[in-house]
């Protein structure tokens, strides 16, 4: 098997896990994941990413505080503006992903209460034993965030290679001030997303579907 084959196999094996077992991931394995992910490129080699990782009681405190804020309707306050909207193919992919999840869980499209309950599972971290909060310096703005996106991808791939399931969650960034307070993250940092991680509950219906990907023809604009 070539290196390309190995990489492609890991990319195809990765998926967003929405149901975790409670078993903690050893510290050594978490360090292995970060050791691999740190090799992604960044502008001027700034390496702007930092990761706050919870374990044990810290994960429970974090999930409880987030869940309360979401249930109480605390207004979102992300450090970066949300997307202006989703249109065309982007909207269709977003809808399809949502429908696949609801179908896997047996939730009717008209059942708003069940859909809302599933959405709130984001803030319970899908019962993951760990969450990694990914943040970058405010002074580097969008370019620091872009570099850090590469780290998020590498983190999830390294985790997959080690048998650890992940789900990147932009939803957590809605409560950036609370996240910073809970984890002692400085005001000069941008909270970009969370990665909940642990070992997958492979029997859970939420983990039984896979999203499709655009083809190279959809992505490449050849210029001759």
C-alpha positions, -999 to 999 in steps of 0.1 A, spaced: 0 0 0 14 34 -10 14 65 13 -14 79 -8 -35 48 -3 -29 49 35 -39 86 36 -70 81 15 -81 51 37 -79 73 68 -97 102 51 -125 78 41 -127 62 75 -131 96 93 -166 107 101 -184 130 126 -192 108 156 -224 117 174 -225 91 201 -195 82 223 -187 56 250 -176 70 284 -141 54 283 -114 81 285 -86 83 260 -51 79 275 -31 111 278 -4 94 257 -28 89 229 -40 125 230 -4 137 229 2 114 199 -27 131 181 -14 166 187 22 155 179 10 145 144 -14 175 139 13 201 147 30 193 114 4 211 92 16 242 74 9 278 85 17 312 72 52 322 82 53 291 104 33 310 130 16 278 142 -12 299 158 -33 270 171 -37 262 208 -58 235 223 -75 233 257 -84 197 264 -108 186 291 -106 153 311 -129 137 337 -148 162 359 -137 191 337 -155 176 308 -187 172 329 -185 208 342 -180 221 307 -209 201 291 -232 210 320 -225 248 317 -229 248 279 -261 227 281 -276 252 306 -267 282 285 -282 266 254 -314 255 272 -318 289 288 -315 306 254 -284 326 262 -278 348 231 -249 335 208 -217 355 210 -192 339 186 -157 355 182 -161 352 144 -192 362 125 -214 333 114 -217 325 77 -239 351 59 -260 322 45 -260 289 27 -271 289 -10 -270 265 -40 -250 234 -35 -239 244 0 -275 247 12 -284 213 -4 -255 195 12 -264 211 46 -300 199 42 -290 164 31 -267 160 61 -295 170 85 -320 147 68 -296 118 69 -291 123 107 -328 125 114 -335 95 92 -309 75 111 -325 85 144 -361 79 132 -370 116 137 -397 129 114 -389 161 95 -420 177 111 -410 168 147 -395 201 157 -393 191 194 -372 160 186 -350 179 162 -344 206 188 -335 179 214 -310 164 189 -295 199 182 -290 204 220 -269 172 220 -241 193 206 -238 211 239 -237 178 258 -207 170 235 -226 138 224 -215 123 257 -178 124 247 -153 120 276 -131 148 262 -135 181 243 -107 200 227 -113 237 223 -94 251 194 -84 288 195 -60 312 177 -47 347 183 -71 376 176 -43 396 161 -39 371 132 -76 373 123 -90 352 95 -55 340 84 -47 326 118 -82 309 118 -75 295 83 -41 280 94 -58 266 125 -84 249 103 -56 228 89 -47 217 125 -84 207 131 -83 185 100 -50 169 110 -62 163 145 -93 144 133 -72 123 109 -45 115 134 -73 105 159 -89 83 133 -56 66 126 -53 58 164 -89 45 167 -103 76 183 -135 91 171 -141 129 167 -166 155 158 -156 191 151 -183 215 164 -186 251 154 -218 253 175 -197 255 206 -181 288 194 -215 304 198 -207 307 235 -172 320 232 -173 342 263 -185 313 285 -160 289 270 -132 314 278 -144 318 313 -147 281 320 -113 272 305 -93 303 313 -87 313 277 -74 348 272 -95 376 257 -68 379 230 -77 345 216 -105 336 191 -125 305 200 -129 288 166 -145 254 174 -145 224 196 -136 188 188 -154 163 210 -136 131 210 -134 96 225 -143 61 215 -174 57 192 -205 39 203 -206 19 171 -241 6 178 -257 40 181 -280 49 152 -265 84 149 -232 68 139 -246 47 111 -248 72 82 -221 88 61 -222 120 41 -213 121 4 -185 142 -11 -184 164 -41 -164 149 -71 -132 164 -84 -152 177 -114 -173 197 -89 -142 212 -73 -116 218 -100 -118 247 -123 -91 239 -149 -73 269 -164 -54 263 -197 
